């Protein structure tokens, strides 16, 4: 059994800097930009969701993510992910832990707030870590 964890959202303070900040008229643009980013992210997640369900994966919702699982070996799952042409999610595959709660948060989404905001959510092949869930050290335009 394998799991594939796909993040949907982040803690609000990770999505947009607003806590303790005076919000002038320029903040409206930040809200619009975040709205556009969230829409794009969720549309990509919806397409992925359909593709995985059509191929026999089961989905369990979490606080910030969806965890997909299927009774395959890691090798079989890697091959299927490649056949579905969603290779960028290969690094998100893990062996299923039967003792894990199904609604448990993804470890990459439970860390403390990052110090910088990035324009892009993490991709499965990026260097996301618990202390850097949105990959702030990367160039957001790359």
N, C-alpha and C positions, 0 to 999 in steps of 0.2 A: 504494500500500500504506500502511495506517495501523496504528498501535499504540495500544493502550489498556492502561495499566499500573494494576493494582489491588493495593494493599498488603494483605498478610495479617497480618504480624507486624512487630515492631520489635525492635531489640536488647533483650535482657532488661533492661538498666539503663534503657532508655527506657520500658519497660512498667511497671516498679515500682522504687521507690527502696529498695534493700537493701544495696548495696555499702558496707562500712565502718560500717554502722549496727547498733546493738544492737536486736535484734528481740524486743519484748515480746509479750504475749498478744494485743494489738490487731493485730499483724501478721497474725494468722489471718484477720481480717476483710478486710484488704487483699488477701490471696491469694484469698479467696472472691470479692471484688468484681472482681478481675482475671479470674478464671475465668469469671464471668458475662459480662464485657465481651468476652472472647475468644470465648466461645460465640456471642454475638450477632453479632459481627463475622464469624465464619467461616460462620455460617448465611446471613447476607446475601451473603457472597462465593459460597457454594454456589449460591444462587438465581441470582445474576448469571452464574455460570459456566454453568449449565444453559441459561439464556436465550441467551447469546452462542454457545455451541456449537450449539444448535438452529438458529441463524441463520447458520451457516457460518464463524464465527470459529475460528481455530486458537489454541491456548493453549500457552505455554511457561513452565515453572516457573522461578523465580529463587530466590535465597536468602531473600528476604523478601516476594516478590510474584509475581503471575502477569501475564505480558505476553500480551495477546491481539492478534492481527493478522489483517487481512483485506485483500484486494485491492480497495480502494475509494479514491476521492479523499476528502479531508477533508470536503468538502461532502456527499458521499454517506453517509459514516460518521455525520456529524452528524444527517442525516435519519433514518437507521436507528436511531440511539440514541434519538431522539425517538419514533419509532414503537414502540420496545420499552418506552417509558415509564421510561427510566433516565437522564433528562436530567441528573441531578446529576453524571454522569460525562462530560459533554460537554467539560469543560476538561481531561480526562485524555487526550484524543485527540491524537496527534502523527503527523506524517508519518514513515513508516518509513525508517530509515537502514540501507541494506544492508550497511554496513561495521560495524554495531554487533554485538557478540556477543549471541546470544540469551539467555544466562543472566546478562547483566550486571545489577548491582543498579540499582534506581531511584535517581537522584541524590538524591531527597528522603530516602532511607533510609541514606545513607552519611556523613552529617554527624556532627559531634561531639554528645555527649549534651546534651540541653536542661537548663535549670536548674530547671524546674518540671514537675510532672506534670499532665496534663489528664485529664479523665474520658472523653473521646471521641477516637477516632482521627480523622485528617484526613478530610474529605470532599473530593471532587474540586473543589468550588467554593470551598473555604476557602483561606486565605492561607498555605499550607504553603511553607516555604522550607528550603534545606539546613541553616540554623542553627536552624530552628524546625519540625522535621518533624511535631510533634503539635499545633501551633497553640496553644501555652501562653498567648499573649496574649489569647485569646478566652475568653469566659465559658463554662465547661464546662456550664452549665445552659441555654444558649440552643440 
